């Protein structure tokens, strides 16, 4: 089996770090040739500098407490909650939506004039646009744990949703992580400087666009070697 993580992508860490929970959202425009929303990481970033990635980031404990207009579908929740509580699994989906908003100004959900109050600054900004997150449009398409010899480690859940799930797009201040986001065809995305795992997820997106539901790949390392199982 080929290594889905490039061993030369990052400097080797001196200490094995425990991976932090993270979530990513792949939004797809299907009119005509499919396009995905991506952005380039700033060149000054300590992790994956200059690489093109899907919007996403670390899950926060507060994500689990955020109200949603609709919940994850049961079959999706079953896969997302593998090895974690239902509350944490739900929080991953909300984290993917929050991070997408923070990095791109795209709000996934439904318009609602009665959004709740929250102590989370990020979610307060989200709700200020009168949008409630909506989870039933999300599908889990992959999970990946960063190898143990990296300076940053994440246990990332990759969600996918159709662009029709977008309620609003707003202009946000300059983002600390991503340069201006853009909608790219799959061929355009593949021609860019991508992390190896992002390239693997892009291939998974392409297969799913043509074949529909399929087992969910779980990329990780076991006994020092790359391991691929399915959820």
C-alpha positions in Angstrom: 0.0 0.0 0.0 1.4 3.4 -0.9 1.9 6.0 1.9 -1.0 8.5 1.9 1.2 10.9 4.0 4.4 12.2 2.4 7.2 11.7 4.9 9.0 14.8 3.5 6.1 17.2 4.0 7.0 18.3 7.5 10.0 18.3 9.8 10.2 15.4 12.2 9.0 16.3 15.7 11.2 15.4 18.7 8.2 14.4 20.8 5.2 12.3 19.8 2.2 14.6 20.1 -1.3 13.4 20.8 -3.5 14.3 17.9 -6.1 17.0 18.4 -9.7 16.6 17.1 -10.3 18.6 13.9 -12.9 18.8 11.2 -12.9 19.8 7.5 -15.8 20.6 5.1 -15.6 20.0 1.4 -18.2 22.1 -0.4 -19.0 21.0 -4.0 -20.7 22.9 -6.8 -22.2 20.4 -9.1 -23.5 22.6 -11.9 -21.5 21.6 -15.0 -18.0 20.5 -14.1 -17.8 20.0 -10.3 -15.9 22.5 -8.3 -14.7 22.4 -4.7 -14.0 25.3 -2.3 -10.3 25.5 -1.3 -7.8 28.1 -0.1 -4.1 28.5 0.1 -2.4 28.6 3.6 -0.3 31.6 4.3 3.4 31.1 3.6 4.2 32.1 7.2 2.3 29.2 8.7 4.3 26.7 10.8 2.2 23.8 9.4 1.6 23.1 5.7 2.7 26.6 4.7 1.7 27.6 1.2 -0.3 24.5 0.6 -3.9 24.5 -0.8 -6.4 22.9 1.5 -10.1 22.6 2.2 -11.4 24.9 5.0 -11.3 23.3 8.4 -9.5 23.3 11.8 -9.5 22.3 15.4 -12.8 21.3 17.1 -13.6 23.2 20.2 -15.5 22.0 23.2 -18.1 24.8 22.8 -19.1 23.4 19.3 -20.9 20.6 21.1 -23.3 23.0 22.8 -24.4 24.9 19.7 -28.0 24.5 18.5 -28.7 23.4 14.9 -31.7 23.7 12.6 -31.3 20.0 11.8 -29.1 17.2 13.1 -26.8 14.7 11.4 -28.6 11.9 9.7 -28.6 8.7 11.7 -26.4 6.8 9.3 -23.9 9.7 9.2 -23.9 10.0 13.0 -23.1 6.3 13.3 -19.9 6.7 11.4 -18.8 10.0 12.9 -19.3 8.7 16.4 -17.0 5.8 16.0 -14.9 5.7 19.1 -16.3 9.0 20.6 -19.5 10.2 22.3 -22.5 11.4 20.3 -22.0 14.9 21.6 -18.4 15.0 20.4 -19.4 13.6 17.1 -22.0 16.3 16.7 -19.4 18.9 17.7 -17.1 17.8 14.8 -19.8 18.6 12.2 -20.4 22.0 13.8 -16.7 22.6 14.0 -16.5 22.0 10.2 -19.2 24.6 9.6 -17.7 27.1 12.0 -14.2 26.8 10.5 -15.5 27.1 7.0 -17.2 30.4 8.0 -14.2 31.7 9.8 -11.8 30.9 6.9 -14.1 31.7 3.9 -17.1 33.7 5.0 -19.4 30.9 3.8 -22.3 30.1 6.1 -23.7 26.6 5.8 -27.2 26.3 7.2 -30.6 28.0 6.8 -31.8 31.6 7.3 -33.3 32.1 10.7 -34.3 35.4 12.3 -34.2 33.9 15.9 -30.7 32.7 16.3 -29.6 31.8 19.9 -27.1 33.6 22.1 -23.8 32.1 22.9 -20.6 32.9 24.7 -18.6 31.7 21.7 -17.2 34.7 19.9 -17.0 32.7 16.6 -20.5 31.4 16.8 -21.8 34.9 17.8 -20.4 36.2 14.5 -22.0 33.3 12.7 -25.4 33.9 14.2 -25.1 37.7 13.6 -25.9 36.8 9.9 -29.2 35.3 10.9 -28.2 31.8 9.9 -28.6 28.5 11.9 -26.2 25.7 11.1 -27.8 22.7 9.5 -26.2 19.3 9.8 -28.4 17.0 7.8 -26.7 18.1 4.5 -23.3 16.8 5.6 -21.8 13.4 4.8 -18.7 12.0 6.3 -16.3 10.9 3.6 -13.0 10.2 5.4 -11.1 10.3 8.6 -7.4 10.7 8.9 -4.9 10.9 11.8 -1.6 12.7 11.2 1.5 10.4 11.5 3.3 10.4 14.9 6.5 12.2 13.6 4.8 15.5 12.7 5.1 18.9 14.5 1.3 19.2 14.4 -1.0 16.2 14.7 -4.8 16.0 14.1 -7.5 13.4 14.1 -9.5 15.0 11.3 -13.0 14.2 10.1 -13.7 15.2 6.5 -17.3 16.1 5.7 -18.7 16.9 2.3 -21.8 18.9 1.4 -23.4 20.3 -1.8 -23.0 24.0 -2.3 -26.8 24.3 -2.2 -26.4 24.0 1.6 -24.9 27.5 1.7 -27.2 30.0 3.2 -25.1 33.1 2.8 -21.6 34.2 1.8 -20.2 37.3 3.5 -17.0 39.2 3.3 -14.9 38.4 6.4 -11.7 40.2 7.6 -8.4 38.9 6.4 -8.0 35.3 7.7 -5.0 34.3 9.7 -4.7 30.9 7.9 -6.2 31.0 4.4 -5.6 33.4 1.6 -8.6 34.3 -0.6 -10.7 31.1 -1.1 -11.7 30.0 -4.6 -13.9 27.4 -6.4 -11.7 25.0 -8.3 -12.4 22.2 -10.7 -10.9 18.9 -9.6 -8.3 19.1 -12.4 -7.3 22.6 -11.3 -7.1 21.5 -7.7 -4.9 18.5 -8.5 -2.4 20.8 -10.4 -1.8 22.8 -7.2 0.6 22.3 -4.3 -1.5 20.0 -2.1 -0.7 18.0 1.1 -0.7 14.3 0.2 -3.7 13.6 2.4 -5.6 16.4 0.8 -4.8 14.9 -2.6 -6.1 11.6 -1.4 -9.3 13.2 -0.1 -9.8 14.9 -3.4 -9.6 11.5 -5.1 -12.3 10.3 -2.7 -14.5 13.3 -3.6 -14.2 12.5 -7.3 -15.1 8.8 -6.8 -18.1 9.8 -4.6 -19.4 12.2 -7.2 -19.6 9.4 -9.7 -20.6 6.4 -7.5 -22.6 7.7 -4.5 -22.4 6.1 -1.1 -19.4 3.9 -0.3 -17.3 2.8 2.7 -15.5 5.6 4.6 -11.7 5.4 4.6 -9.9 5.8 7.9 -6.2 6.7 7.3 -3.8 6.3 10.2 -0.5 4.8 11.3 -0.3 1.4 13.1 3.1 0.1 14.4 4.9 2.7 12.4 3.3 1.9 9.1 0.4 3.5 7.1 -2.9 1.7 7.8 -6.1 2.0 5.8 -9.4 0.7 7.3 -13.0 1.5 6.6 -15.8 2.8 8.9 
